[in-house]
Amino acid sequence: MSMPGDGGSKILTIAIPSYNAERYLDNCLSHFTDSEVMEHLEILIVNDGSTDSTQAMAEAYAQRYPESIVVISKENGGHGSTINAAVPRATGKYFKVVDVDDWVESGTLDFLVNALAEADVDLVLNPSNVYNERMDRKQLFFKRLFREFPPLEKHDFSELTMNVAVSMHEVIFRTSMMQAHPEPIDEHTYYVDAEYVLYNLAHVSTFMICNKPFYVYRLGSATQSVSRENLMKNVDQHRRVAVSCLTYWNRHHASLDEGHKRCFYVQLSRIVSDHYHIYLDFPPNAKLRRVMRRWRVDSERLMTDLPKPTVGPLIAAMILVNFRGLYAFWLVNKVRLFAMDVSMKFFMSLKPADEGALVNILGE
């Protein structure tokens, strides 16, 4: 009996979560329709209760490309709900989420789909490009782990030594694996890409590296959920997702092998640390100190059998002793954010990376 998603003619299913996306939908879809592998793609446009022309635009594309584009319409439920709706409907051999304000490189997509046709792995990792909207520049975002294995070769997951967390933009999962282990994503909340990556990594046995970047991630828009202003506004949603990820670990860690435990430690450490840094964007006060102390207790309680993130003791020393410690760390965090902003501007101003040599590395 064949597993779901392995028997169809489509090689890659692309899920495009779309909410009031009329500004971006044409740009996102045109890079697929301009490719030479459109017949091998299944594109699921998930309209998440939009109130603009997203539905009409999506239906127009589906009429033009009825063999490849499907429109799924649903009530608004957030990013996670669109993934939950798309995964059971997917028929492609592999599955990828592409946010509607991002896009893919058509030429590299052709290469990738041909590689996926021959692949027999649960996970494909590949670098992405970052497009800075404010600077109107694109740059390669390349992590060291993409150099550590020959491209397009099958490896056991235990061989993957993750030195940095991977993002949703860098992963492609085998559809049959996802459908055999359905893991619902939180709905009505942002930041669920962390859940999507973590829950599926738990079931990966084999992987390969495709070192040709094809995903272009838009950065710098004030409307993005990852902007500093929105992270502060939606801090409770970020906490909800972080707790969901930590709870998942707490329920399943006993059944994971050492390779998966190492992977979870890297991913969870990033999530926990990011949440601390969101808190530290707020001006220090007694309430913030209490909230951060609560977060430290809750996160460390749920990180059963895992070393605590290095940021934990550092912050504990700053905030648990007295109020002045919190204020000092708040100032340090402001310096960190300024340095990150300067570094990003410098990085984006560099000559675009030679994708053959893949010389630019960010995020090690």
Phi, psi and omega in degrees: 000125182283148178284151179299138177093350182262346188257356184276174181274346181278140181268319185227125172264128177249120174261128181241095176297130187222115174229118183045057191253020185301333180291331190246341192299317179301313181298316181297311185287328184298330180288336173280314183292337178277353182281170178264005185240021184305324182294340181263004181255145167242116183250115180258104176274113183259103180279112188266059177070036181296151178248003178256210185268015182305313182300313181296319179296317180296317180296325178296318177294320180296326178291325179284329183230063187295339181277349186233332187248130178234137178256126174250119181252135183209165174291155182298128179216003179091172186304316181298323181294329179290324176292317178301325180283328187278320187303312180295336182273347186291138177239354180288159178297322179235162187228135181219137173262128176237113179296145190293335178274358175257185177201179180238159175275119186300315182296316179291327176301319178302313179299315184297313182297320177297322178292319180294330179298328182264349188284153174220063181225163179275335187221134172241127179251134174209149182291167180230167173258149176249126175253116178272111185295321182292324181267349183054048180223150179242140180215151181284131178252101192233121181261156186299329184297338179286348177266346194279350181224145175300139183294147173064024175251143181281133179224153174286144183300331180297341180280346186278109177263099184277119178258356179204148181295146175260153183251170179299331182289345186253003185238144170228128183250152173292128185298317183297326177295316180295319183285334177283339180230068184296127180234098181302140178264145177304142179249165181057040177202152174276177169070018182282356175300331176297318177294315182304313181292310187295312184298324181278328176301331182299337185252004182281131176251328183224156180210167169214161178256129168248106190272016175259113181292136177230344181268136176244114184262122180281132181227146174105000177278135181293340182274353182291146180294339182268003174294152183301320181297316181285329175298318178293318181296323186252030184301325180293326177290320177298320178296319179301315180293318179300317179295321178299317179294316179294322178294322177300314176302315183298327180281328192246354190299330183295336182265359183268145176278177186296324179297317179289326177295320177298317179299314180297322180299316180296313182295314183290324178299320178296316181297313181297314181295319178301322181291321173303315185292330174296314178303322185283358170280342179278146175301138183293138174202175185296322179296317179299319179300317179295319180296317181291323176296320178296320179296319179299315180296312183294315184293318181289330176295323182276345180273055181302132176064016177244142171300142180288142179305143184300334180291337182301301178300324180298312180291323180302318180296330183278322192253341186272342183277306181202173183294326182298327177299318178297317180297321179297316181290327176300317178294318177300320180295323178297320177295319179299315180296320178297316180296321178296320180295316178297317181297318180295318178297320177296314180301314182290338181277349180295158172301134181309140185296147172282109186292344175286318180272336181050058188275337182275128176235126177229133174101013178292000000 
